Amino acid sequence: MGKKAPDYLVAALCPACHHDIDNGPNLTSAERRSLMDRAIVLTLAYLVEHNLIGVVDAQGLVLLPSSVRRVRPALGRNHGKGSGAMARSGGGDRAGQGGAVRAGVSSRDKKAVGSDRKAKSGSKSEGTILTKALKFSLQRTLPGLNKYSRMSMFEKRDMRRDIAREVAAELWASCGVTARQIGPIARCRVHIYRYSTGTLDGDNKSGVPKFLLDVLQPQSARHPDGLGLILNDSESCIVEQMVIQMPGKDLTEIEILPE
């Protein structure tokens, strides 16, 4: 029996977004979960920003924000047309009962960042051709080889799952597409900008792409959290792989460029 979610865990979205998250064939379970979580946060921010909800103090007075940072509302592609809906967060594995953010992304934008499929007669294992750069960021610093080697198998599993969810959410929020809609990409260049207060030596830096490439590959027994964005991590697929170290903290920027 399903577990009832609280009334406040809702997300505003249009019918098309609701269908994609709840019944659409293009999203994995991890993608559904990540998109729903992000939509809930943005919906709450939108309600607070527009003084629709507030904080009650000890005397029972509602405190409304006098000045808050502007955020993009968690509305679907038909926002502003009166077709919005509120989706409740589910309590089980069926994460599609939440909403996703797709504000400001048109079908033309999706085609621009998407890929040109090869002829249907070709084998699916050949992959697709990337036509425009994909750029997204992770709010974390990817570990180097030394830290990766010291992690237990359970720590690695949990980190892969977290990174897969974050990549799925950022792809949708930044580019308006899912990995399945544009992948698996046959040939590309991958640039990773790793922001950290320290720097890694050459050998240690070689381990930075490990988690990322694991989740970008198609889902399989070896890569259970794979999103299917790239065909594989071989040199025939990733013709150029660079890790650029930048001063900063808790941020990794990824660029996937056409070959």
C-alpha positions as CSV (number, residue, x, y, z in Angstrom):
1,M,0.0,0.0,0.0
2,G,1.3,3.4,-0.9
3,K,2.4,5.9,1.7
4,K,0.6,9.2,1.8
5,A,2.9,12.2,1.4
6,P,2.4,15.4,3.4
7,D,0.2,18.1,1.8
8,Y,3.1,20.6,1.6
9,L,5.3,18.3,-0.6
10,V,3.8,19.5,-3.8
11,A,5.1,20.9,-7.1
12,A,3.5,23.2,-9.6
13,L,3.7,22.0,-13.2
14,C,1.7,21.8,-16.4
15,P,-0.2,18.7,-17.7
16,A,2.5,17.9,-20.2
17,C,5.2,17.9,-17.5
18,H,3.0,15.9,-15.2
19,H,2.5,13.2,-17.9
20,D,6.3,13.0,-18.6
21,I,7.1,12.5,-14.9
22,D,4.2,10.2,-14.1
23,N,3.8,8.1,-17.2
24,G,6.4,9.2,-19.8
25,P,8.8,6.7,-21.2
26,N,11.9,8.9,-21.3
27,L,12.8,9.2,-17.6
28,T,14.5,6.7,-15.3
29,S,13.5,6.3,-11.7
30,A,16.5,8.4,-10.6
31,E,15.6,11.1,-13.0
32,R,12.0,11.2,-11.8
33,R,13.1,11.4,-8.2
34,S,15.6,14.2,-8.8
35,L,13.3,16.3,-10.9
36,M,10.5,16.0,-8.4
37,D,12.7,17.0,-5.5
38,R,14.0,20.0,-7.4
39,A,10.4,21.0,-8.4
40,I,9.2,20.9,-4.8
41,V,12.0,23.2,-3.6
42,L,11.3,25.7,-6.4
43,T,7.6,25.6,-5.8
44,L,8.0,26.4,-2.2
45,A,10.4,29.3,-3.1
46,Y,7.9,30.6,-5.5
47,L,5.1,30.6,-3.0
48,V,7.2,32.3,-0.4
49,E,8.5,34.9,-2.9
50,H,4.9,35.9,-3.9
51,N,3.8,36.1,-0.2
52,L,1.4,33.1,-0.6
53,I,2.9,31.4,2.4
54,G,5.0,32.6,5.3
55,V,6.5,31.6,8.6
56,V,4.5,31.7,11.8
57,D,6.3,33.1,14.9
58,A,5.8,32.2,18.5
59,Q,2.9,34.7,18.8
60,G,1.1,33.2,15.9
61,L,1.9,36.1,13.5
62,V,2.6,35.3,9.9
63,L,6.0,36.7,8.8
64,L,6.1,37.4,5.1
65,P,9.5,38.0,3.4
66,S,10.1,41.6,2.7
67,S,13.0,41.0,0.3
68,V,13.9,37.7,-1.3
69,R,16.0,36.6,-4.2
70,R,14.1,36.1,-7.4
71,V,13.9,32.5,-8.5
72,R,12.4,30.8,-11.5
73,P,9.0,29.3,-10.7
74,A,8.6,25.5,-10.9
75,L,6.1,25.7,-13.7
76,G,5.8,23.7,-16.9
77,R,6.1,24.8,-20.5
78,N,2.5,26.1,-20.5
79,H,3.0,28.3,-17.4
80,G,1.0,31.5,-17.4
81,K,-1.8,29.9,-19.4
82,G,-3.9,28.7,-16.5
83,S,-3.1,25.1,-17.1
84,G,-0.9,24.5,-14.1
85,A,-1.4,21.7,-11.6
86,M,-0.1,20.6,-8.3
87,A,1.5,17.2,-8.1
88,R,2.0,15.4,-4.8
89,S,5.2,13.7,-3.8
90,G,4.9,10.0,-3.5
91,G,6.1,7.9,-0.6
92,G,7.4,4.9,-2.5
93,D,9.7,4.0,-5.5
94,R,7.1,5.4,-7.9
95,A,8.7,8.8,-7.9
96,G,6.8,10.1,-10.8
97,Q,4.1,11.4,-8.5
98,G,6.0,14.7,-8.2
99,G,6.6,17.6,-10.5
100,A,9.5,18.6,-12.7
101,V,10.9,22.0,-13.7
102,R,10.8,22.8,-17.4
103,A,10.3,26.5,-17.4
104,G,11.4,28.4,-20.5
105,V,12.4,25.3,-22.5
106,S,10.8,25.1,-25.9
107,S,10.8,22.2,-28.4
108,R,13.2,24.2,-30.6
109,D,15.7,24.5,-27.7
110,K,15.6,20.8,-27.2
111,K,16.4,20.2,-30.8
112,A,19.3,22.6,-30.6
113,V,21.0,20.8,-27.7
114,G,19.8,17.4,-28.8
115,S,21.4,15.0,-31.3
116,D,20.7,13.9,-34.8
117,R,19.6,10.3,-34.8
118,K,21.2,8.0,-37.4
119,A,19.1,6.2,-39.9
120,K,16.6,3.7,-38.4
121,S,18.3,0.9,-40.3
122,G,21.5,1.5,-38.4
123,S,22.4,-0.4,-35.2
124,K,21.5,1.3,-31.9
125,S,24.9,0.4,-30.6
126,E,26.4,2.9,-33.1
127,G,25.2,5.7,-30.9
128,T,24.1,9.2,-31.9
129,I,25.8,12.4,-33.1
130,L,26.0,15.3,-30.7
131,T,25.2,18.6,-32.5
132,K,25.7,21.2,-29.8
133,A,27.6,21.4,-26.5
134,L,26.0,20.3,-23.3
135,K,27.0,22.2,-20.2
136,F,25.9,21.6,-16.6
137,S,27.3,21.7,-13.1
138,L,27.3,19.6,-10.0
139,Q,27.3,21.2,-6.5
140,R,30.1,19.0,-5.3
141,T,33.9,18.4,-6.0
142,L,34.5,15.0,-7.6
143,P,37.1,13.0,-5.7
144,G,40.6,12.2,-6.9
145,L,42.1,8.7,-7.3
146,N,43.5,8.5,-3.8
147,K,40.1,9.2,-2.1
148,Y,38.4,6.9,-4.6
149,S,40.7,4.1,-3.7
150,R,40.0,4.5,0.0
151,M,36.3,4.4,-0.3
152,S,34.3,1.3,0.5
153,M,32.1,-0.4,-2.1
154,F,29.1,1.0,-0.2
155,E,30.4,4.5,-0.2
156,K,31.1,4.3,-3.9
157,R,27.6,2.9,-4.6
158,D,26.0,5.7,-2.7
159,M,28.1,8.4,-4.4
160,R,27.3,7.0,-7.8
161,R,23.6,7.1,-7.0
162,D,23.8,10.7,-5.8
163,I,25.8,11.9,-8.8
164,A,23.4,10.1,-11.2
165,R,20.4,11.9,-9.6
166,E,22.2,15.2,-9.7
167,V,23.3,14.8,-13.3
168,A,19.8,13.9,-14.4
169,A,18.3,16.9,-12.6
170,E,20.9,19.3,-13.9
171,L,20.6,18.1,-17.5
172,W,16.9,18.7,-17.4
173,A,17.1,22.1,-15.6
174,S,20.0,23.4,-17.7
175,C,19.4,21.9,-21.1
176,G,15.7,20.8,-21.0
177,V,16.5,17.2,-22.1
178,T,17.1,13.8,-20.6
179,A,20.0,11.6,-21.2
180,R,17.8,9.1,-23.1
181,Q,16.5,11.8,-25.4
182,I,20.0,12.6,-26.8
183,G,22.1,9.6,-26.1
184,P,24.0,7.4,-26.2
185,I,26.4,9.8,-27.9
186,A,28.9,8.0,-30.1
187,R,31.8,10.5,-30.1
188,C,32.5,13.5,-27.9
189,R,34.9,15.5,-25.9
190,V,34.5,15.8,-22.1
191,H,35.9,18.7,-20.2
192,I,35.6,18.7,-16.4
193,Y,36.3,21.9,-14.4
194,R,37.0,20.8,-10.8
195,Y,36.8,23.7,-8.3
196,S,38.7,23.0,-5.1
197,T,40.8,24.8,-2.5
198,G,43.7,22.5,-3.2
199,T,45.2,20.9,-6.3
200,L,45.8,17.2,-7.3
201,D,48.9,15.8,-8.8
202,G,48.8,14.1,-12.2
203,D,48.1,10.5,-10.9
204,N,45.5,11.7,-8.4
205,K,43.8,13.8,-10.9
206,S,43.2,10.8,-13.2
207,G,40.6,9.5,-10.9
208,V,38.3,12.6,-11.1
209,P,36.3,11.4,-14.1
210,K,35.6,7.9,-12.7
211,F,32.2,8.5,-11.0
212,L,31.0,10.8,-13.7
213,L,31.8,8.5,-16.6
214,D,30.2,5.6,-14.7
215,V,26.8,7.3,-14.5
216,L,27.0,8.7,-18.1
217,Q,27.2,5.3,-19.7
218,P,24.1,3.1,-20.5
219,Q,22.5,1.3,-17.6
220,S,23.9,-2.3,-17.2
221,A,24.9,-4.8,-14.5
222,R,28.2,-3.1,-14.4
223,H,26.7,0.4,-14.4
224,P,23.4,0.1,-12.5
225,D,23.0,3.9,-12.2
226,G,23.9,4.6,-15.8
227,L,21.9,7.3,-17.6
228,G,22.9,6.4,-21.1
229,L,24.2,9.8,-22.2
230,I,27.4,8.4,-23.8
231,L,28.0,5.1,-25.6
232,N,31.0,4.0,-23.4
233,D,34.1,5.5,-21.8
234,S,36.6,4.2,-24.4
235,E,38.9,6.4,-26.4
236,S,36.8,5.7,-29.5
237,C,33.8,7.4,-27.8
238,I,35.6,10.0,-25.6
239,V,38.2,11.3,-28.0
240,E,39.3,14.0,-25.6
241,Q,39.1,14.0,-21.8
242,M,40.4,16.9,-19.8
243,V,40.3,17.7,-16.0
244,I,40.9,21.4,-15.4
245,Q,41.6,22.4,-11.8
246,M,40.1,25.8,-10.7
247,P,40.3,27.7,-7.4
248,G,37.0,27.4,-5.5
249,K,35.0,25.0,-3.5
250,D,32.2,22.4,-3.9
251,L,31.6,22.8,-7.6
252,T,32.3,20.8,-10.7
253,E,31.4,22.1,-14.2
254,I,31.0,19.6,-17.1
255,E,31.1,20.3,-20.8
256,I,30.3,17.6,-23.3
257,L,31.4,18.9,-26.7
258,P,30.9,17.6,-30.3
259,E,33.9,15.8,-31.7
